[in-house]
Amino acid sequence: MSEYYDPKTYPTQWNYLQTGTIVDDYMIERELAHGGFSSVYLARQRSDQVQVAIKEYLPRKLAHRTWNNEIVANDEESKRLFAHGRALFIEEAKVLATLKHPNIVEVINFFQANSTVYLVMTYDYGVTLDKLLKNKEIKITEQWLMAVFGSLLTGLKLIHEHNILHLDIKPANLLIRPDNDTLLLDFGAIQSYPLDKSKHKAHILTKGFSPIEQYSATGILGPYSDIYAVGVCMRACLDLSVPPQAPDRIGNNDFPLAQKAHARKLSKHFLEIIDWAMEIMPANRPQTVQELQDALASV
């Protein structure tokens, strides 16, 4: 078999670990989700049969899985980028291991195997917000929004207190558990602030949810960047669709303010807070989670 990736001979089942595969002390049960940089699996710890979620570093544009589950760079040019991303993945695991909060996914272990890195997290029961919205399984009320996003903000506040930005807050990364308690997932885009240039990495953009400063290499990121994404998530719950991207909103009068579009659904003050969090220019938004929490407390 060729050392490097040949798409014509690449079996589709090698995209993910198969049920029953043993990795370290864990048995894979099934894939839960995957993105451009990783896959997440439901697994069971063999020593005590406790279920966990395992995140595997696999940037599909740079690397692929071989028949024996080794993760190999697609070509010589991809080797350096793959190794750099793997180092950042380990850094993510170390950071998450220090963040203990009931509204932040808990990392309980991380290890290297198959020439890549695995991050082991507690497995929580719930439904991600994107699925709830897609299936229209909930009635969106002010009380529901306050519970879901109030609990999210308590976890986000701790993250910012550690001088870390999440930078990928979106419905797919918000697990809604019983009693509308939110768990923030996927810290693959985290950055320290002020930015440590020695550890600079490319920004991850999510259409509609990323703030305008995240689109620019010279954009200055801060807690207000995550606050924009929180505001967009709240607005998405009302619209049941994703708002236009931040750059496309400049000078665009076709996208109405929440206080106008949903005037009869929620209180004026609550809608004003959503619009405030979604201000295009960073200086016009709440600058800290505490500032946003104080505003919500006054509703």
VEXDREN-2710 file (C-alpha; in Angstrom, 1 decimal):
% VEXDREN-2710
k/r/px/py/pz
1/MET/0.0/0.0/0.0
2/SER/1.2/3.5/-0.8
3/GLU/2.7/5.5/2.1
4/TYR/0.4/8.5/1.2
5/TYR/-3.2/9.0/0.7
6/ASP/-4.8/7.9/-2.6
7/PRO/-8.5/9.0/-2.7
8/LYS/-9.3/6.3/-5.3
9/THR/-8.4/3.5/-3.0
10/TYR/-9.4/5.0/0.4
11/PRO/-12.2/2.9/2.0
12/THR/-15.0/5.0/3.5
13/GLN/-15.2/2.9/6.6
14/TRP/-11.7/4.1/7.5
15/ASN/-13.0/7.6/8.1
16/TYR/-13.9/6.6/11.7
17/LEU/-13.1/4.0/14.3
18/GLN/-15.2/0.9/14.0
19/THR/-17.5/-0.4/16.8
20/GLY/-15.5/-2.7/19.1
21/THR/-12.1/-1.1/18.4
22/ILE/-9.8/-1.0/21.4
23/VAL/-7.9/2.2/21.9
24/ASP/-5.8/2.3/25.1
25/ASP/-8.2/1.2/27.9
26/TYR/-11.4/2.1/25.9
27/MET/-13.7/0.2/23.6
28/ILE/-15.4/2.2/20.9
29/GLU/-19.2/1.9/20.8
30/ARG/-20.1/4.3/18.0
31/GLU/-19.3/7.7/16.4
32/LEU/-21.2/10.6/17.9
33/ALA/-20.0/13.4/15.7
34/HIS/-17.2/14.5/13.4
35/GLY/-15.9/17.7/11.9
36/GLY/-13.0/18.9/9.8
37/PHE/-10.4/18.4/12.6
38/SER/-11.7/15.6/14.8
39/SER/-14.2/12.8/15.5
40/VAL/-16.0/12.2/18.8
41/TYR/-17.0/8.6/19.8
42/LEU/-19.1/7.1/22.5
43/ALA/-16.8/4.6/24.3
44/ARG/-16.7/2.4/27.3
45/GLN/-13.8/2.2/29.8
46/ARG/-12.9/-1.5/29.9
47/SER/-11.8/-1.4/33.6
48/ASP/-15.1/-0.3/35.0
49/GLN/-17.5/-0.2/32.0
50/VAL/-18.2/3.5/32.5
51/GLN/-19.3/5.3/29.3
52/VAL/-17.1/8.2/28.1
53/ALA/-16.8/10.4/25.1
54/ILE/-13.5/10.3/23.2
55/LYS/-12.3/13.0/20.8
56/GLU/-9.8/11.9/18.2
57/TYR/-7.5/14.4/16.4
58/LEU/-8.0/13.7/12.7
59/PRO/-7.8/16.7/10.4
60/ARG/-9.2/15.2/7.2
61/LYS/-7.6/17.7/4.9
62/LEU/-4.2/16.8/6.2
63/ALA/-4.3/13.1/7.2
64/HIS/-6.1/9.9/6.9
65/ARG/-6.6/6.6/8.7
66/THR/-4.8/3.4/7.5
67/TRP/-6.2/-0.1/7.7
68/ASN/-4.6/-0.5/11.2
69/ASN/-6.0/2.8/12.5
70/GLU/-2.7/4.7/12.3
71/ILE/-3.3/8.4/11.4
72/VAL/-0.9/9.3/8.6
73/ALA/-0.3/12.6/6.8
74/ASN/-1.8/12.7/3.3
75/ASP/1.5/14.0/1.8
76/GLU/4.9/15.4/2.7
77/GLU/3.6/18.9/2.7
78/SER/0.9/18.1/5.3
79/LYS/3.3/16.5/7.8
80/ARG/4.3/19.8/9.4
81/LEU/0.8/21.1/9.7
82/PHE/-0.5/17.8/11.1
83/ALA/2.2/17.8/13.7
84/HIS/1.5/21.4/14.7
85/GLY/-2.2/20.7/15.0
86/ARG/-1.5/17.6/17.1
87/ALA/0.5/19.7/19.5
88/LEU/-2.3/22.3/19.8
89/PHE/-4.8/19.4/20.4
90/ILE/-2.6/18.3/23.4
91/GLU/-2.6/21.9/24.6
92/GLU/-6.4/22.0/24.4
93/ALA/-6.6/18.8/26.5
94/LYS/-4.2/20.3/29.2
95/VAL/-6.3/23.5/29.3
96/LEU/-9.6/21.7/29.6
97/ALA/-8.2/19.5/32.4
98/THR/-7.8/22.6/34.5
99/LEU/-11.3/23.9/33.9
100/LYS/-13.6/22.3/36.3
101/HIS/-17.2/23.6/36.1
102/PRO/-20.6/21.9/35.8
103/ASN/-21.3/23.8/32.6
104/ILE/-18.0/23.0/30.9
105/VAL/-17.3/19.5/29.4
106/GLU/-15.0/17.7/31.8
107/VAL/-11.7/16.1/30.5
108/ILE/-10.8/13.1/32.5
109/ASN/-7.8/11.8/30.5
110/PHE/-5.8/12.3/27.3
111/PHE/-3.3/10.0/25.7
112/GLN/-1.4/9.4/22.4
113/ALA/-2.0/6.4/20.3
114/ASN/-2.2/5.5/16.6
115/SER/0.2/8.4/15.8
116/THR/-2.5/10.9/17.0
117/VAL/-4.0/12.2/20.2
118/TYR/-7.2/11.3/22.1
119/LEU/-9.1/13.4/24.6
120/VAL/-11.4/11.5/27.1
121/MET/-14.4/13.4/28.5
122/THR/-17.3/12.6/30.7
123/TYR/-20.4/11.5/28.7
124/ASP/-23.4/13.6/29.5
125/TYR/-27.0/12.9/28.4
126/GLY/-28.8/15.6/26.6
127/VAL/-29.6/17.0/23.1
128/THR/-27.5/19.6/21.3
129/LEU/-29.3/22.9/20.7
130/ASP/-29.0/22.6/16.9
131/LYS/-31.0/19.4/17.0
132/LEU/-33.6/20.8/19.3
133/LEU/-34.1/23.8/17.0
134/LYS/-34.1/21.7/13.8
135/ASN/-36.7/19.3/15.2
136/LYS/-38.7/22.1/16.8
137/GLU/-39.0/20.1/19.9
138/ILE/-39.3/23.0/22.3
139/LYS/-41.3/26.1/22.9
140/ILE/-39.0/29.1/22.9
141/THR/-40.0/31.3/25.9
142/GLU/-38.1/34.0/27.8
143/GLN/-37.9/31.7/30.8
144/TRP/-36.4/28.9/28.7
145/LEU/-33.8/31.2/27.1
146/MET/-32.8/32.5/30.5
147/ALA/-32.2/29.0/31.8
148/VAL/-30.3/27.8/28.8
149/PHE/-28.1/30.8/28.4
150/GLY/-27.9/31.7/32.0
151/SER/-26.2/28.4/32.8
152/LEU/-24.0/28.8/29.7
153/LEU/-22.8/32.1/30.9
154/THR/-21.7/30.8/34.3
155/GLY/-19.3/28.4/32.5
156/LEU/-18.2/30.9/30.0
157/LYS/-17.3/33.4/32.8
158/LEU/-14.9/30.8/34.3
159/ILE/-13.2/30.3/30.9
160/HIS/-12.7/34.0/30.5
161/GLU/-11.3/34.3/34.1
162/HIS/-8.6/31.9/32.9
163/ASN/-7.8/34.3/30.0
164/ILE/-9.2/31.8/27.5
165/LEU/-11.6/32.4/24.6
166/HIS/-13.8/29.6/23.3
167/LEU/-14.3/31.1/19.8
168/ASP/-16.7/28.5/18.5
169/ILE/-19.9/28.9/20.5
170/LYS/-22.8/27.7/18.3
171/PRO/-25.9/25.5/18.8
172/ALA/-24.0/22.3/17.9
173/ASN/-21.6/22.9/20.8
174/LEU/-24.3/23.5/23.4
175/LEU/-25.7/20.3/25.0
176/ILE/-29.0/20.9/26.6
177/ARG/-29.4/18.6/29.6
178/PRO/-32.4/18.0/31.9
179/ASP/-33.8/21.2/33.5
180/ASN/-32.4/23.2/30.5
181/ASP/-28.9/23.1/32.0
182/THR/-26.3/23.8/29.3
183/LEU/-23.0/22.1/28.8
184/LEU/-20.4/23.9/26.6
185/LEU/-18.6/21.4/24.3
186/ASP/-15.7/21.4/21.8
187/PHE/-12.8/23.6/22.7
188/GLY/-10.9/23.0/19.5
189/ALA/-10.8/26.7/18.6
190/ILE/-9.6/28.1/22.0
191/GLN/-7.1/30.9/22.2
192/SER/-5.5/32.7/25.1
193/TYR/-6.0/36.5/25.3
194/PRO/-4.3/38.8/25.0
195/LEU/-3.0/36.6/22.1
196/ASP/0.2/34.7/22.6
197/LYS/1.8/35.2/19.2
198/SER/4.1/32.2/19.8
199/LYS/1.1/29.9/19.9
200/HIS/-0.9/31.6/17.1
201/LYS/-3.2/29.3/15.2
202/ALA/-5.7/29.9/12.4
203/HIS/-9.1/31.2/13.4
204/ILE/-12.0/28.7/13.0
205/LEU/-15.0/30.4/11.5
206/THR/-18.6/29.3/11.8
207/LYS/-21.0/31.0/9.4
208/GLY/-23.3/33.4/11.2
209/PHE/-21.9/32.8/14.6
210/SER/-18.3/34.2/14.4
211/PRO/-17.9/37.9/15.2
212/ILE/-16.4/40.3/12.6
213/GLU/-13.0/40.5/14.4
214/GLN/-12.6/36.7/14.0
215/TYR/-12.6/37.2/10.2
216/SER/-9.5/39.3/10.2
217/ALA/-5.9/38.3/10.9
218/THR/-5.5/41.7/12.7
219/GLY/-8.8/41.5/14.5
220/ILE/-8.4/41.9/18.3
221/LEU/-10.2/39.1/20.1
222/GLY/-11.6/39.3/23.6
223/PRO/-14.5/38.1/25.8
224/TYR/-16.8/40.3/23.6
225/SER/-16.0/37.9/20.8
226/ASP/-17.7/34.9/22.6
227/ILE/-20.5/37.2/23.7
228/TYR/-21.3/37.9/20.1
229/ALA/-21.7/34.2/19.4
230/VAL/-23.9/33.8/22.5
231/GLY/-26.2/36.6/21.2
232/VAL/-26.4/35.0/17.8
233/CYS/-27.3/31.6/19.4
234/MET/-30.1/33.4/21.3
235/ARG/-31.3/35.0/18.1
236/ALA/-31.2/31.7/16.2
237/CYS/-33.6/30.3/18.8
238/LEU/-36.1/32.9/17.9
239/ASP/-35.6/32.9/14.1
240/LEU/-35.0/29.1/13.8
241/SER/-32.4/30.1/11.3
242/VAL/-28.8/31.4/11.2
243/PRO/-28.4/35.2/10.9
244/PRO/-26.2/36.6/8.1
245/GLN/-22.4/36.5/8.6
246/ALA/-21.0/39.5/10.5
247/PRO/-19.3/41.0/7.5
248/ASP/-22.5/40.8/5.4
249/ARG/-24.5/42.6/8.2
250/ILE/-22.5/45.8/7.7
251/GLY/-24.9/48.2/5.9
252/ASN/-27.5/45.5/5.5
253/ASN/-31.0/46.7/6.4
254/ASP/-32.7/43.5/5.4
255/PHE/-31.8/41.8/8.8
256/PRO/-34.0/43.5/11.4
257/LEU/-33.2/43.9/15.1
258/ALA/-34.6/41.3/17.4
259/GLN/-36.6/44.0/19.2
260/LYS/-38.4/44.6/15.9
261/ALA/-38.7/41.1/14.5
262/HIS/-39.9/39.5/17.7
263/ALA/-41.6/42.4/19.5
264/ARG/-44.7/40.3/20.4
265/LYS/-42.8/37.2/21.6
266/LEU/-40.5/38.5/24.4
267/SER/-40.1/41.6/26.5
268/LYS/-38.6/44.6/24.9
269/HIS/-35.7/44.7/27.4
270/PHE/-34.7/41.1/26.7
271/LEU/-34.8/41.6/23.0
272/GLU/-32.6/44.8/23.4
273/ILE/-30.0/42.7/25.3
274/ILE/-29.9/40.2/22.4
275/ASP/-29.3/43.0/19.9
276/TRP/-26.7/44.5/22.2
277/ALA/-24.8/41.2/22.3
278/MET/-25.0/41.0/18.5
279/GLU/-23.6/44.5/17.8
280/ILE/-21.3/44.2/14.8
281/MET/-18.5/46.4/16.2
282/PRO/-16.8/44.9/19.3
283/ALA/-16.8/48.1/21.3
284/ASN/-20.6/48.3/21.1
285/ARG/-21.2/44.9/22.8
286/PRO/-21.1/43.9/26.5
287/GLN/-17.3/43.7/27.2
288/THR/-17.6/41.0/29.8
289/VAL/-19.8/38.1/30.8
290/GLN/-20.6/39.8/34.0
291/GLU/-21.9/42.8/32.1
292/LEU/-24.2/40.6/30.1
293/GLN/-25.3/38.7/33.2
294/ASP/-26.1/41.9/35.0
295/ALA/-28.3/43.0/32.1
296/LEU/-30.2/39.7/32.0
297/ALA/-30.7/39.9/35.8
298/SER/-32.5/43.2/35.3
299/VAL/-35.1/41.7/32.9
END
